[in-house]
Amino acid sequence: MDNVIIRKAHPEEAETIIDINIEVWNSTYKGLIPQEIIDKLQSKDNNRIESMKQRIQNRQNIIVAEINGKIIGYNSFGPSNDEKYHDSGQIYAGYILKEYQGLGIGRKIALACMTELQEKGYHTLITKCLENNPFNSFHKSLGGIYMGKDSFDPMGLHVGMENVYYHDNLEKSIELNKKKLEIKSEQKTL
Ligand SMILES: CC(C)(COP(=O)(O)OP(=O)(O)OC[C@H]1O[C@@H](n2cnc3c(N)ncnc32)[C@H](O)[C@@H]1OP(=O)(O)O)[C@@H](O)C(=O)NCCC(=O)NCCS
């Protein structure tokens, strides 16, 4: 995917980002999480849109992938929200629309988040993924080391257990992912 633009989200894109969140939760988590929990956590209303707008404006911690003017995925990142890793940065979430998955875009966005976190002074990173999600391989492929499990309870609802992945050397993980992206683009031109 050469025509993909990786950039910070703009506040007016809040609703599009929420729509992607809802769509990818439904395409990925159906069968993994009870539908009533998905529906409870993934409803869209003006409050959610407004708070997403504020978040983008104030924290500037969402990076999107755009193809031909359309946002097809995003990541959010910032300081770790896990007290066991209080000095680390964290990629909180990564969602790519189903039809664009597996093309290297998720790695590109994650790399942009890692680079931003490194520029902010972080040397280590965590990511988390529901234990029965097939995309755990993505977290390992980014260079994360499995550290154990943690309970995932957004808005006080117990969704399940998450696997925790740790990057003990963020600089090395950035190099690893740059290399993997280079190899992917070389393979395409062969
Ligand atoms: C996880 C996600 C963000 C990865 O982005 P992506 O663009 O699809 O992934 P990439 O093409 O950059 O792939 C990087 C690695 O992820 C893994 N991966 C990608 N697609 C995968 C798939 N369909 N099944 C399993 N692993 C996959 C592979 O390990 C891949 O490494 P490789 O290129 O060496 O084979 C994206 O697939 C997604 O949104 N999935 C659904 C939502 C989700 O589960 N998000 C993670 C929540 S923790």
The ligand as an SDF file (V2000), in Angstrom:
LIG
                    3D

 48 50  0  0  0  0  0  0  0  0999 V2000
   -4.3940   -5.9250   14.4220 C   0  0  0  0  0  0  0  0  0  0  0  0
   -4.3440   -4.9170   13.2750 C   0  0  0  0  0  0  0  0  0  0  0  0
   -4.3200   -3.5040   13.8020 C   0  0  0  0  0  0  0  0  0  0  0  0
   -3.0290   -5.1830   12.4960 C   0  0  0  0  0  0  0  0  0  0  0  0
   -2.9750   -4.3140   11.3840 O   0  0  0  0  0  0  0  0  0  0  0  0
   -2.7340   -4.9320    9.9130 P   0  0  0  0  0  0  0  0  0  0  0  0
   -2.5250   -3.8180    8.9770 O   0  0  0  0  0  0  0  0  0  0  0  0
   -3.8340   -5.8820    9.6130 O   0  0  0  0  0  0  0  0  0  0  0  0
   -1.4010   -5.7810   10.1560 O   0  0  0  0  0  0  0  0  0  0  0  0
   -0.0760   -5.7930    9.2520 P   0  0  0  0  0  0  0  0  0  0  0  0
   -0.4330   -6.0850    7.8420 O   0  0  0  0  0  0  0  0  0  0  0  0
    0.7260   -4.5910    9.5460 O   0  0  0  0  0  0  0  0  0  0  0  0
    0.6090   -7.1210    9.8160 O   0  0  0  0  0  0  0  0  0  0  0  0
    1.5970   -7.1590   10.7840 C   0  0  0  0  0  0  0  0  0  0  0  0
    1.5370   -8.5250   11.4630 C   0  0  0  0  0  0  0  0  0  0  0  0
    0.2520   -8.7390   12.0870 O   0  0  0  0  0  0  0  0  0  0  0  0
   -0.1350  -10.0920   11.9650 C   0  0  0  0  0  0  0  0  0  0  0  0
   -1.3730  -10.1900   11.1680 N   0  0  0  0  0  0  0  0  0  0  0  0
   -1.7850   -9.3760   10.1640 C   0  0  0  0  0  0  0  0  0  0  0  0
   -2.9650   -9.7800    9.6880 N   0  0  0  0  0  0  0  0  0  0  0  0
   -3.3060  -10.8660   10.4010 C   0  0  0  0  0  0  0  0  0  0  0  0
   -4.4230  -11.7390   10.3760 C   0  0  0  0  0  0  0  0  0  0  0  0
   -5.4190  -11.5980    9.4740 N   0  0  0  0  0  0  0  0  0  0  0  0
   -4.4750  -12.7490   11.2570 N   0  0  0  0  0  0  0  0  0  0  0  0
   -3.4860  -12.9200   12.1400 C   0  0  0  0  0  0  0  0  0  0  0  0
   -2.3750  -12.1170   12.1910 N   0  0  0  0  0  0  0  0  0  0  0  0
   -2.2910  -11.1330   11.3310 C   0  0  0  0  0  0  0  0  0  0  0  0
    0.9990  -10.8130   11.3140 C   0  0  0  0  0  0  0  0  0  0  0  0
    1.8430  -11.2970   12.3380 O   0  0  0  0  0  0  0  0  0  0  0  0
    1.7000   -9.7110   10.5350 C   0  0  0  0  0  0  0  0  0  0  0  0
    3.0390   -9.9750   10.3630 O   0  0  0  0  0  0  0  0  0  0  0  0
    3.6250  -10.4170    8.9310 P   0  0  0  0  0  0  0  0  0  0  0  0
    3.3610   -9.2620    8.0060 O   0  0  0  0  0  0  0  0  0  0  0  0
    5.0600  -10.6400    9.2140 O   0  0  0  0  0  0  0  0  0  0  0  0
    2.8640  -11.6490    8.5620 O   0  0  0  0  0  0  0  0  0  0  0  0
   -5.5510   -5.0970   12.2930 C   0  0  0  0  0  0  0  0  0  0  0  0
   -5.4430   -6.3510   11.6320 O   0  0  0  0  0  0  0  0  0  0  0  0
   -6.8950   -5.0290   12.9740 C   0  0  0  0  0  0  0  0  0  0  0  0
   -7.4650   -3.9570   13.0930 O   0  0  0  0  0  0  0  0  0  0  0  0
   -7.4220   -6.1950   13.4190 N   0  0  0  0  0  0  0  0  0  0  0  0
   -8.7450   -6.2630   14.0220 C   0  0  0  0  0  0  0  0  0  0  0  0
   -8.8580   -5.4900   15.3200 C   0  0  0  0  0  0  0  0  0  0  0  0
   -7.9050   -5.9630   16.3760 C   0  0  0  0  0  0  0  0  0  0  0  0
   -7.9300   -7.1140   16.7930 O   0  0  0  0  0  0  0  0  0  0  0  0
   -7.0640   -5.0590   16.7890 N   0  0  0  0  0  0  0  0  0  0  0  0
   -6.0920   -5.3300   17.8280 C   0  0  0  0  0  0  0  0  0  0  0  0
   -6.6990   -5.0940   19.1240 C   0  0  0  0  0  0  0  0  0  0  0  0
   -5.5160   -5.4440   20.3920 S   0  0  0  0  0  0  0  0  0  0  0  0
  1  2  1  0
  2  3  1  0
  2  4  1  0
  2 36  1  0
  4  5  1  0
  5  6  1  0
  6  7  2  0
  6  8  1  0
  6  9  1  0
  9 10  1  0
 10 11  2  0
 10 12  1  0
 10 13  1  0
 13 14  1  0
 14 15  1  0
 15 16  1  0
 15 30  1  0
 16 17  1  0
 17 18  1  0
 17 28  1  0
 18 19  1  0
 18 27  1  0
 19 20  2  0
 20 21  1  0
 21 22  1  0
 21 27  2  0
 22 23  1  0
 22 24  2  0
 24 25  1  0
 25 26  2  0
 26 27  1  0
 28 29  1  0
 28 30  1  0
 30 31  1  0
 31 32  1  0
 32 33  2  0
 32 34  1  0
 32 35  1  0
 36 37  1  0
 36 38  1  0
 38 39  2  0
 38 40  1  0
 40 41  1  0
 41 42  1  0
 42 43  1  0
 43 44  2  0
 43 45  1  0
 45 46  1  0
 46 47  1  0
 47 48  1  0
M  END
$$$$
